[in-house]
Amino acid sequence: MTAPETSAAETRLVIERELARLLPGLGRLELARLAAHLEPVTAAPGETIFRQGDSGRDLYLVLDGALEAVVASEDGATVVRVGGFEPGDVFGEMALFTESPRSATVRAVSAARLVRLPRERFLQLAGQYPGVPLMLATRLSERLQSANRARLLSEGAAIASIDQALARLPADRRTAVLEASVLPEAAPETLAVLFGPRASRIAEDLAALGAGSGAAAGAVLRVLRARVERESPAAAVEAHDGAAAERLAGAGHWDAALEILARQPSGRALAAMLGRALRAVPPLPAESAARWAERLADHDALVDPDVVLARADRLAARGEPTRALALLRRALGTALVAQDAAAGRRLSAEIGRLSGEGAGARAVTRFQAHEARAPRGWSWRAVACVAGSAALAALAVGTRAPAGRFVAILLAGITLMAGRLVPDFAVGLALVAGWVLLGLATPAQALAGFATKEWLFIVSVYGLAAAAAGSGALFRVGLLLVRRLPKGAVAQAASLCATGLALTPLIPSSTARASLTTPLALAVAEALRLPERGRAAAVLGLAAWLGAGPLMFVFLNGSSSCLLAWGLLPEPSRLRFSWGGWLLAAAPLGLFLAAGGLALLFWLLRPEPVTAPPHERIALQVAVLGRPGARELGTILVLAATVAGWVLAPRLGVDLAVIALAGLLLMVALGSFDGRALQGLDWNTIVFFGVVLSIGRLAIAHGVDRAAASLLARLLGETALGPVVFVLAAALLSIAARLVLEQDLWVLLAALILLPLAGRVGVEPWVVMMAVLATSVAWLVPTQTQSFVVALSASEGRLFALADAQRFAVAYTVLVLAGLVASTGYWHLLGLL
């Protein structure tokens, strides 16, 4: 091993050891995720890391060298050394909880190497793993307790005096005085709000203790507060603080209420209260709003759009417009996911104002144009869908023919789903009840889908994915793939695309894959120091999205839509297209679109050359993750065996469901899948899928497929549709339908509309569903596909602009049509056309 390699290995060892010491209760998977966001810092002798009074936003870990902390007097005439830091020391922890000004200047005594953890990155991890801030707060609390003990010893006489004065008070007055220490200052008006008629007596008692007014008042209140926190459970203190803040807010004392909530480690309660204060009548004064927005973290500000706007305004005012825009774009992504059109318009307008490029106005137009497609609550669309569903249900009751009655009640359910007011599983169960009540099926027939091997396969697939995600195996696979990232933009984009594609059979959710691969692409772009939203960064981000989302059709279990399409196929088609058969038939189209999609990205964006990939950062994550444990190794082996079993299932004569169930039971034996993991499965999709399996059987039983085929034959007359024309027509219809229908809803409708005609034109039903699936992941508009919205949000607006993504979406749609035509020859050889 060469000297530089030794240095790098030693550095990784130090970081790994210190992270584990800093957060002793955190698992290696979480530590590895945290390590992805560490940034190297070097300091020459005498160089300043940060200055007293600077806004605190980062934590630092010393790798080697020596540093010192100094404090200057108010006039700057005197500088006192208050501490030093050596390898292994951590400083700046408080910045991860609050952006309060730095209390000291830290500078290098000798040449030093450090790593920096930005506050926003830490808070992102904390959002996924709530235990992270608690553990760091425990460490910080220990340090603060040590400081408090030293201060209390130096102020022992004063504290003893306060304790003696408290002891002389009657018990009820002593309790009231301690409760009053929740206030930042003992002002008569705030005491009156909290204590009513007792306020004057409490003010007198506080004055006797020295907490009435003057320079010592704040110190006395802090001593009283410390006693409360020592003698009361933390939950009780937090509850009391929250109640006091609410009462003060109700009386319009917003600053006092916000000061109380600012003590909490998490800034979410503070941000929520600040949002209320900004909307109050009258609103919080501008200077106060600016001060509180300054103390918040970007991550916490996302709780409320008004707070985001105030926070972004402060960032822009202090010369950080790029950071302000990044915050606004993250908030806009949140608004898109939450379908909050009003917030989206305001955020988009502010983005346009700051960027000066007109992007905000265009985003507003898009949001308004598609607000009807993503309603929230009782919108006009939701009302229309409910009314239409009720009318169709009434038609079903009045129809005598069983086939007509079945179609009417099914359309009623589909229309209700389109309103997005009722969860899919509830609509499915309502269909079951309708079939039974209308005499279309017995309870056993209506619930027959839940007794099929296909439903068992779905449950097992979701269970396997949950077990793999919880073990950290998928995270390690992603790291190992990116670790081998080659040089050059083409190879790097292809590797990120391949990473998403490789994870597809292991994670049956394009949304989950997008949330995993997009941060990997962002980490690569950061390590390569690519300009935010530059051409190279956009290529990497959209390449990661291409592999995680649009190519999901390559695998049978690539997404819930693929599983739904498979379940809607006729029984002979399902038997023919096992996991391996599906992959064999879909692979050429997938490879064509992957290669063509990457070529389109480079042709449309023309990225600038990039440097070597971030091997050191990925190596650090792998080192922190450590060697695979027995459970993780077992999980990887079970997953590999399960996928191999699916490939070999036709030769082995074993059903896919049996193999999947065996894999899941092995996961249970390993401890990778338990009751909590079972509760966390996507039961909305799983339950609805069971009903869908019943739909196909009942439709055949009532002759709906024959009636539909006959109707279509009469409509088409003597028109002779060739297989290629029919496949293209199905794809074009899918592109149009996805502009107004949800993905899974369109897959269900497409099966009912197109599959009965497939046999008439000589097309295997699987080919029809492949055309539908390949065109169903669309992002021509932001709200069209949820997994794209997640990818956009996970990129924090720093990888690609929405305009770039939409240009790619248009070109990719044309590419899909060309790919379907190109694949027809291969499918003809397989006997599918």
Long-range contacts (C-beta under 8 A, 24 or more apart in sequence): 8-616, 8-619, 11-63, 11-113, 11-620, 12-619, 12-620, 12-623, 12-624, 13-623, 14-63, 14-87, 14-88, 15-61, 15-63, 15-115, 15-620, 15-623, 15-624, 16-620, 16-623, 16-624, 16-626, 17-88, 18-61, 18-88, 18-90, 19-61, 19-624, 21-88, 22-61, 22-90, 22-136, 22-139, 23-132, 23-135, 23-136, 23-139, 24-135, 25-131, 25-135, 26-129, 26-131, 26-132, 26-135, 27-472, 28-472, 28-624, 28-625, 28-626, 29-472, 29-475, 29-625, 30-125, 30-129, 30-132, 31-624, 31-625, 32-472, 32-475, 32-479, 32-621, 32-622, 32-624, 32-625, 33-125, 33-128, 33-475, 33-621, 34-117, 34-122, 34-125, 34-132, 34-624, 35-617, 35-620, 35-621, 35-624, 36-519, 36-523, 36-617, 36-621, 37-117, 37-118, 37-121, 37-122, 37-124, 37-125, 37-523, 38-115, 38-116, 38-117, 38-617, 38-620, 39-115, 39-116, 39-117, 39-118, 40-113, 40-114, 40-115, 40-116, 41-113, 41-114, 41-115, 41-116, 42-111, 42-112, 42-113, 42-114, 43-67, 43-107, 43-108, 43-111, 43-112, 43-113, 43-114, 44-108, 44-111, 45-108, 45-109, 45-110, 45-111, 46-107, 46-108, 47-107, 47-108, 48-105, 48-106, 48-107, 48-108, 49-106, 49-107, 49-108, 49-114, 50-92, 50-102, 50-105, 50-106, 51-102, 51-105, 52-101, 52-102, 52-103, 52-104, 52-105, 53-101, 53-102, 54-101, 54-102, 55-99, 55-101, 55-102, 55-294, 55-318, 56-92, 56-94, 56-95, 56-98, 56-99, 56-100, 56-101, 56-102, 56-119, 57-95, 57-99, 57-118, 57-119, 57-120, 58-92, 58-95, 58-116, 58-117, 58-118, 58-119, 59-90, 59-91, 59-92, 59-93, 59-95, 59-96, 59-116, 59-117, 59-119, 59-122, 60-90, 60-91, 60-92, 60-106, 60-114, 60-115, 60-116, 60-117, 61-88, 61-89, 61-90, 61-114, 61-115, 61-117, 62-86, 62-87, 62-88, 62-89, 62-90, 62-91, 62-112, 62-113, 62-114, 63-87, 63-112, 63-113, 63-114, 63-115, 64-112, 64-113, 65-108, 65-109, 65-110, 65-111, 65-112, 65-113, 65-114, 66-108, 66-109, 66-110, 66-112, 67-91, 67-106, 67-107, 67-108, 67-109, 67-112, 68-106, 68-107, 68-109, 69-104, 69-105, 69-106, 70-104, 70-105, 70-107, 71-103, 71-104, 71-105, 72-105, 84-109, 93-136, 93-139, 93-140, 93-143, 94-140, 95-119, 96-122, 96-123, 96-133, 96-136, 97-133, 97-137, 97-140, 97-265, 97-266, 97-267, 98-262, 98-267, 98-295, 98-297, 99-294, 99-295, 99-296, 99-297, 100-295, 119-297, 119-298, 119-299, 120-297, 120-298, 120-299, 123-297, 123-298, 123-299, 123-300, 124-299, 126-299, 127-299, 133-265, 133-266, 134-265, 137-265, 148-226, 155-219, 155-223, 158-219, 158-223, 159-223, 162-209, 162-210, 162-220, 162-223, 162-224, 165-208, 165-209, 166-209, 169-205, 173-201, 173-202, 173-205, 176-201, 176-202, 176-205, 177-202, 177-205, 177-206, 177-209, 177-224, 178-224, 178-227, 178-228, 179-228, 179-240, 180-206, 180-224, 181-211, 181-221, 181-222, 181-224, 181-225, 181-227, 181-228, 182-225, 182-228, 182-240, 182-241, 182-244, 182-260, 183-221, 183-244, 183-256, 183-260, 184-221, 184-256, 184-259, 184-260, 185-217, 185-218, 185-221, 186-211, 186-212, 186-213, 186-217, 186-221, 187-256, 189-253, 190-248, 190-253, 190-256, 193-247, 193-248, 193-251, 193-253, 194-244, 194-247, 194-248, 238-264, 242-269, 245-273, 249-273, 249-276, 249-277, 252-280, 254-280, 254-284, 254-288, 255-284, 255-288, 258-292, 262-292, 262-295, 266-300, 267-295, 267-296, 267-297, 267-299, 267-300, 268-300, 268-303, 270-295, 270-296, 270-300, 271-296, 271-300, 271-301, 271-303, 271-304, 271-307, 272-303, 272-304, 274-304, 274-307, 274-310, 275-303, 275-304, 275-305, 275-306, 275-307, 278-306, 278-307, 278-310, 279-306, 290-314, 290-317, 298-323, 298-326, 298-327, 298-330, 301-327, 301-331, 302-327, 302-330, 302-331, 302-334, 305-331, 305-335, 305-340, 305-343, 305-346, 305-347, 308-347, 309-346, 309-347, 309-350, 312-350, 312-354, 316-354, 321-354, 322-532, 324-354, 325-351, 325-354, 325-355, 325-797, 326-532, 326-796, 326-797, 326-798, 328-354, 328-797, 329-796, 329-797, 329-798, 330-793, 330-796, 330-797, 332-363, 332-797, 333-789, 333-792, 333-793, 333-797, 334-793, 336-367, 336-782, 336-783, 336-789, 336-792, 336-793, 337-786, 337-789, 337-790, 337-793, 338-376, 339-374, 339-375, 339-376, 339-783, 340-376, 341-367, 341-368, 341-371, 341-374, 341-376, 359-801, 359-802, 359-803, 362-803, 363-802, 366-781, 366-782, 367-782, 369-781, 370-781, 370-782, 370-783, 370-784, 373-739, 373-740, 373-781, 373-783, 373-784, 374-420, 374-783, 375-419, 375-420, 377-421, 378-421, 381-418, 381-419, 382-419, 382-420, 382-421, 384-419, 385-415, 385-416, 385-418, 385-419, 385-421, 386-416, 386-419, 386-421, 388-412, 388-415, 389-413, 389-415, 389-416, 389-419, 393-434, 396-434, 396-438, 397-438, 402-440, 402-702, 403-702, 403-703, 403-704, 403-707, 405-438, 405-440, 406-435, 406-440, 406-698, 406-699, 406-702, 406-704, 407-704, 409-434, 409-435, 409-438, 409-440, 410-695, 410-752, 414-745, 414-748, 414-749, 417-742, 417-745, 418-741, 418-742, 418-745, 420-742, 423-684, 424-684, 424-685, 424-687, 424-688, 424-744, 425-683, 425-684, 425-685, 425-687, 425-688, 427-688, 428-687, 428-688, 428-690, 428-691, 428-692, 429-687, 429-691, 431-691, 431-695, 432-691, 432-694, 435-694, 435-698, 440-698, 440-702, 441-694, 441-698, 441-701, 445-694, 445-697, 445-698, 445-701, 446-694, 446-698, 447-690, 447-694, 448-693, 448-694, 448-697, 449-689, 449-690, 449-691, 449-692, 449-693, 449-694, 449-695, 449-697, 450-690, 450-693, 450-694, 452-693, 453-655, 453-656, 453-657, 453-658, 454-566, 454-567, 454-574, 454-657, 454-693, 455-686, 455-689, 455-690, 455-693, 456-657, 456-660, 456-661, 457-656, 457-657, 457-660, 457-661, 458-563, 458-567, 458-685, 458-686, 458-689, 459-664, 459-681, 459-686, 460-657, 460-660, 460-661, 460-663, 460-664, 461-508, 461-557, 461-563, 461-660, 462-508, 462-681, 462-682, 462-685, 462-686, 463-664, 463-667, 463-673, 463-677, 463-678, 463-681, 464-506, 464-638, 464-639, 464-642, 464-660, 464-663, 464-664, 464-667, 464-673, 465-506, 465-507, 465-508, 465-509, 465-512, 466-673, 466-677, 466-680, 466-681, 467-635, 467-664, 467-667, 467-670, 467-672, 467-673, 467-677, 468-506, 468-507, 468-635, 468-639, 468-672, 469-507, 469-512, 470-672, 470-673, 470-677, 471-631, 471-632, 471-635, 471-672, 472-625, 472-632, 473-628, 473-632, 473-635, 473-636, 473-639, 474-503, 474-506, 474-507, 474-516, 475-516, 475-625, 476-622, 476-625, 476-628, 476-632, 477-502, 477-503, 477-506, 478-503, 478-516, 478-517, 478-520, 479-618, 479-621, 479-622, 479-625, 480-622, 482-520, 482-523, 482-524, 482-613, 482-618, 483-615, 483-618, 483-619, 483-622, 485-524, 485-613, 485-614, 485-615, 485-618, 486-613, 487-611, 487-612, 487-613, 488-609, 488-610, 489-536, 489-539, 489-540, 489-602, 489-607, 489-608, 489-609, 489-610, 490-598, 490-602, 492-524, 492-540, 492-610, 492-613, 493-539, 493-540, 493-543, 493-598, 493-601, 493-602, 494-543, 494-598, 496-520, 496-521, 496-524, 496-540, 496-543, 496-544, 496-547, 497-543, 497-544, 497-546, 497-547, 497-551, 497-594, 497-597, 497-598, 498-547, 498-594, 499-544, 499-547, 500-544, 500-545, 500-546, 500-547, 500-548, 500-549, 500-551, 501-547, 501-548, 501-551, 501-554, 501-590, 501-594, 502-547, 503-548, 504-547, 504-548, 504-551, 504-552, 504-554, 504-555, 504-558, 505-555, 505-557, 505-558, 505-643, 506-639, 508-557, 508-558, 508-559, 508-560, 508-562, 508-563, 509-559, 509-560, 509-682, 509-787, 510-548, 510-549, 510-552, 510-558, 510-559, 510-777, 510-787, 511-786, 511-787, 511-790, 513-547, 513-548, 513-549, 513-787, 514-545, 514-548, 514-549, 514-787, 514-788, 514-790, 514-791, 514-794, 515-790, 515-791, 515-794, 516-548, 517-544, 517-545, 517-547, 517-548, 518-544, 518-545, 518-548, 518-790, 518-791, 518-794, 518-795, 518-799, 519-794, 520-544, 521-795, 521-799, 522-794, 522-795, 522-796, 522-798, 522-799, 523-614, 523-617, 524-613, 524-614, 525-798, 525-799, 526-614, 527-613, 527-614, 527-617, 528-610, 528-611, 528-612, 528-613, 528-614, 529-611, 530-610, 532-798, 532-799, 533-797, 533-798, 533-799, 533-800, 533-801, 534-607, 534-608, 535-605, 535-606, 535-607, 535-608, 536-607, 536-608, 536-609, 536-610, 537-798, 537-799, 537-800, 538-601, 538-605, 538-607, 538-799, 538-800, 538-801, 538-804, 539-601, 539-602, 539-605, 539-607, 540-799, 541-791, 541-795, 541-799, 541-800, 542-601, 542-799, 542-800, 542-804, 542-805, 542-808, 543-597, 543-598, 543-601, 544-791, 545-788, 545-791, 545-805, 546-594, 546-597, 546-598, 546-601, 546-812, 547-594, 548-787, 548-791, 549-777, 549-785, 549-787, 549-788, 549-791, 550-593, 550-597, 550-777, 550-812, 551-590, 551-593, 551-594, 552-773, 552-777, 553-586, 553-589, 553-590, 553-770, 553-773, 553-774, 554-583, 554-586, 554-587, 554-589, 554-590, 555-579, 555-582, 555-583, 555-586, 556-582, 556-583, 556-646, 560-682, 560-685, 560-689, 560-744, 561-743, 561-744, 561-747, 561-773, 561-776, 562-773, 563-689, 564-689, 564-692, 564-744, 564-747, 564-748, 565-747, 565-751, 565-769, 565-772, 565-773, 566-769, 567-689, 567-692, 567-693, 567-696, 568-692, 568-695, 568-696, 568-747, 568-748, 568-751, 568-755, 568-769, 569-751, 569-755, 569-765, 569-766, 569-769, 570-696, 570-755, 570-765, 573-764, 573-765, 573-766, 576-766, 577-766, 578-646, 578-649, 578-650, 578-656, 579-643, 579-646, 579-647, 579-649, 579-656, 580-646, 580-647, 580-648, 580-649, 580-650, 581-650, 582-766, 583-647, 585-766, 585-770, 585-827, 585-830, 585-832, 586-770, 588-823, 588-826, 589-770, 589-774, 589-819, 589-820, 589-822, 589-823, 592-819, 592-822, 592-823, 593-774, 593-812, 593-815, 593-816, 593-819, 596-815, 596-818, 596-819, 597-808, 597-812, 597-815, 600-808, 600-811, 600-812, 600-815, 601-808, 604-804, 604-807, 604-808, 604-811, 605-804, 631-670, 631-671, 631-672, 634-666, 634-670, 634-672, 635-667, 635-670, 635-672, 638-663, 638-666, 638-667, 638-670, 638-672, 639-663, 685-744, 692-748, 695-748, 696-751, 699-752, 704-752, 705-755, 705-756, 706-756, 708-752, 708-753, 708-756, 708-757, 709-756, 709-757, 709-759, 709-760, 712-756, 712-757, 712-760, 713-757, 713-760, 721-761, 722-761, 723-761, 723-762, 723-763, 723-767, 723-824, 723-828, 723-833, 724-821, 724-824, 724-833, 726-757, 726-758, 726-761, 726-763, 726-768, 727-763, 727-767, 727-768, 727-771, 727-820, 727-821, 727-824, 728-771, 728-817, 728-820, 728-821, 730-754, 730-768, 730-771, 730-772, 731-771, 731-772, 731-774, 731-775, 731-816, 731-817, 731-820, 732-817, 734-771, 734-772, 734-775, 734-776, 735-775, 735-778, 735-813, 738-775, 738-776, 738-778, 738-784, 739-778, 739-780, 739-781, 739-784, 743-776, 743-777, 743-785, 746-772, 746-776, 747-772, 747-773, 747-776, 762-833, 763-832, 763-833, 764-827, 764-831, 764-832, 764-833, 766-832, 767-827, 767-832, 767-833, 771-820, 774-816, 774-819, 774-820, 775-813, 775-816, 778-809, 778-813, 779-805, 779-806, 779-809, 780-806, 780-809, 780-810, 780-813, 781-806
